[in-house]
Amino acid sequence: MVYRIIDKKHKFVSYFNSETGAYMRTGILDKDGKDTGKDPFMGSFPNLIDVGVMGHCIHGKMGLCTKAGIGCYQSGLFVEKPNMSVDDFKWITEQCRHKCNQFALGGRGDPDQHEHFEELLKICRENDIVPNFTTSGYGMTSEIARICKEYCGAVAVSWYRSDYTKIAIQRLTDAGVKTNIHYVLGNNTIDEAIERLRNNSFPEEINAVVFLLHKPAGQGTQENILSVNDPRTAVFFKEADRIHPYKIGFDSCNVPGVLQFCRNILPQSLDTCEGARFSCYIDSDMTMLPCSFDQKRRYAVSLRDNSIEEAWNSDTFEQFRTYLRNSCQGCEKKELCMGGCPLMPEIVFCDKPQRNIR
């Protein structure tokens, strides 16, 4: 089914296909309803919400992230909080009915290990919201894969370089689930990424490999940040720019790199940081943030005291948007990049003299 959301305040229309996951929004519409070709800066309500249903990681004590060379940005190894309750999740979901298209379930652990996992997925579908999530795959069973096929749009398996990674991918694809790999790209993983792209050695049955840029949040280190001046960065994007047996995707943090190094990717297909513009994050303790990487909670708004719409329209969220509005005013690609990450400027793949963060 295709859902249409008319944003009267910001004068655009968005469309979402709940079967394929295809999403499209028009440019800003003029008084006659014609598309001006200018992208809207934000929506009146988030189109996608990252819902952190997991307050703790049951696999954290096993150090799965650490063994895979990934620093958990949620500090799942050390933080122990209750998982989000069904009542809280339902309260969130009912506010989003016919306003938000998708939930990305996440938090401090694997969402498929939530004690009420199937019930959360049912609540999403009852409110016409498509649930997706990322998992380490360690606890993935054939039964969980069946549940995912029934309710989810797609499932991503983190590339943890282990037997259970491949087993989880196989169980999901055998069940007919659209399955992606999430690959964290950092100093310690870029060589492998280049080699696998060059040789097309990711599992053939997947839908896509999505590259997520390493951030120095939680257990993520400064030493693992990639530099725009590292020659491997240009090589990586060159390899990603080729045709592969599976789709290649990037998180929005990678957009400055795509703009600088890729030649075959249409700029119109890219969306830079959507935090507080078209997406947000809600933690298991009912705190709403523009982005899940704001681990210092500089832009936090409590949903114990506010609705989602009130938090979205708060002065706190507007402060986050100010960065994106005002950065890099002299750059010709300003509209496509908006200065990159407002939280961690050091991760942005840009060394242009026009770069001006305000």
C-alpha positions, 0 to 999 in steps of 0.5 A: 500500500502507498501512503501519502502524507501532505505537509501543509506547513512546509508545503510538500507531499511524501509517498511511502510504499509499505511493501517495497520501502520506496520513499519519495517526497516532492520539492516545495510546492508553489501556490498552484501546487507545482513542484519548484524543484527546491528540497524542503528543509524539514517536515512537520513530523519525523518520517522515520524514528529510530526507537531504542527499544533496548536498554541493555545488551544481553550479549554485551558481557560477551564483548561481541562488538569489541571482538568484531572491532566495533566500538559500541556507540551506545556503551552496551558493555557498561550501561544497564537500563530496562528495555522499553515497555510495551505501554511506552512503545504503544504510546509512541506508535499511536502518536505516529500513525499516518504521520511517520512511515518507518521505525528503525528499532534499535537501542543498547542491544539486539531488538530481536532479543526484546522480551516482547519483540513480536508484540512490538512489531504487531503494534507497528503494523496495527498503526501502519508503520513499517518496522526495520531493525539491525541485529548482531545476528547472534540470537537469530533463530529460524522462528525469529526470521519467520516473524521478521518476514511477517512484519518487517520491511527489512533487517540488517545484520551487523558485519561481525566477521563471525560464523553467527553473522553468516548463519543469521544472514542465511536464516533471514534470506531463507525466510524471504526477508530483505536482508542487508549488511551494516558495515562500520567503516573506520581506520581498522576496517577500510582495508577489508571493505576495499578488498571485499568490494573489489572482489565482490566477496560479501554474501551474494544473497543479500539485498545491500551493503550499507556502510556506516561511518565510525563515530567517536561516541560511546566506546568508539575511539578518536583513533578510528576516525577516517580522514578525508586525506587518507588515500584509502578513503578515495580508493574506497569510494571509487570501489563503492562507485562501481556496479556490484551484485548487491546494492551499495548504500551509505548512512547520511554521515558518508554523504560528504565523501560521496559528493567528493569522490563518487562520479556515478551516484546521482546527487539527487538520490542523497540525503544528508543529515536528517536529524531534527529535519526528517528523523529523530531518536527515542531512547528506552528511557523516553528521551527524544534526541535529533540523533542517536549519536548524541550520547552526551544528550546535548539536544535531549527532550523528555517525552515524559513531559512532552509529546513527540510533536512538542519535542520536534517543535522545541527550541532544543531541536531548533538549535540542532537545525541551526547548525545545518541551516548556517554551515558552509554558506559559501559552498556550491554543495551546501544544499546537498551536504549542509556541513555534515554532522552537527555533533562530530565535525571531525568525521566529515569528509571535507577539506574545502576552504569554503567549509565554515561551521557556525 
